[in-house]
Amino acid sequence: MVRAFIMMKTAAGKSADLQNRIREMDAVIEAHVVAGQYDIIVEAESEEVYQVIHAVATDLNDLDGVVDTRTYICLE
């Protein structure tokens, strides 16, 4: 299994709605609205690195209100 954490910046007022939509995605384990440099932290898991990257590049970035994402693949 490949696990990743995705840090997301969202447009103003969009975090709560995005959090609910993100939690429904297949590869997503959890999504938290946070205070700080990023607005949402997403934990995702999949069988292959490609599947995690595809989920971020396609599914998350296509959501209305997502401004930027940074993906961190776990090395453990």
Beta strands, then each sheet from edge to edge (+ up, - down):
strand 1: 2-10
strand 2: 28-33
strand 3: 40-46
strand 4: 66-73
sheet 1: 2+ 3- 1+ 4-
end
